Amino acid sequence: MNKVILLKNRPVGKPTLDDFQLLEEERPAIQEGQVLLKTLYVSVDPYLRGRMSSAKSYVPPFELNKPIHSGVIAEVVESKRSDFKVGDHVSAMLDWKELQVSDGRGLTKVDGSAASLSAYLGVLGMTGLTAYLGLTEIGKPKSDETVVVSGAAGAVGSVVGQIAKILGCRVVGIAGTDEKTSMLIAKLGFDAAINYKTTPDMKAAIADAAPNGVDVYFDNVGGDISDAVLANINQFGRVAVCGSISGYNDTEVSMGPRVQGILVKNSVLMQGFIVSNYGSKFPEAITQLASWLQDGKLTYTETIVDGFDNIPQAFIDLFEGKNEGKMIVRV
Ligand code: NDP
């Protein structure tokens, strides 16, 4: 038998386990031109929350009562194709299924001897690319500038901060626990870190941590945190708007300060982006990230949750900040 996870309900507010359904189906069989893939690692990501709602976005919503899919590392366990052999490891957008059939389209082979297989879902995958391309293409940090990153201890944020350090910047991270802020400084080399859950005046705390003001803000969270960072932005500052997880479960549009005045007064560039905008730059970005990893300039953190059945809970836990670095389920 083969386990599958479907989207049962469109979540209202914070997703719950009731929004997902685990069921078993017959073990799939392959035909000529197909491979059978066994799921090894599943990426759970905040953006999946958007796809669970019916709202129009840059990717279509998931269909109700159909399998959810996300980034997966899988092993070829049967093959009737010449280009994939049993034992090959691949990365692809795949269904939340233990086993599934593929015709080979969209599969990228990954080399488990060059880096851990799970790294291809994080630092050498979508979140690493998001960090690198959002920072370098929009943030464009220069040496000695101050870079602030929110969601700093997560998959994207932890890589953004390290790259900004490599580029010679002062780096301030914002995260939700003292363990995370300590890790950012001790393990990842950030210059300062702020726990937004225990800091009553974020605007003042950012001013303290960034005495020369903020030149680049890499925004993963939106909301009050971003309002406080923008209140410290420098003239000609750049804001790369990557995500706004603080609002993903909102049922009403939240209002903050209107930003136009800040942008005009300081000649600030604020730009949202989707990592796929920079698809043509993926090969050079991966080469750079892999080289920094190999040289020990970049490190990565993962939170690994075991068990296929725990994929929905691991996803929900992103909204509780239970992860440090990339949240991954090992099947
Ligand atoms: P993370 O690994 O950062 O996990 C999510 C983290 O968000 C949690 O660990 C938690 O950390 C923090 N968080 C949860 N709720 C809140 C809240 N209400 N306020 C502030 N922080 C919160 O996820 P990713 O690195 O994968 O993604 C980070 C952001 O980047 C997301 O917004 C995501 O949608 C976006 N993204 C955008 C892409 C693009 O192409 N534009 C591509 C990939 C990701 P804490 O303990 O610090 O609260």
Residues whose N, C-alpha, C, O or C-beta is under 5 A from the ligand:
A	BS01	NDP	D45 P46 Y47 T127 T130 G151 G154 A155 V156 G157 I174 A175 G176 T177 N220 V221 C242 G243 S244 I245 S246 F273 I274 V275 L318 F319 E320 G321 K322 N323 G325
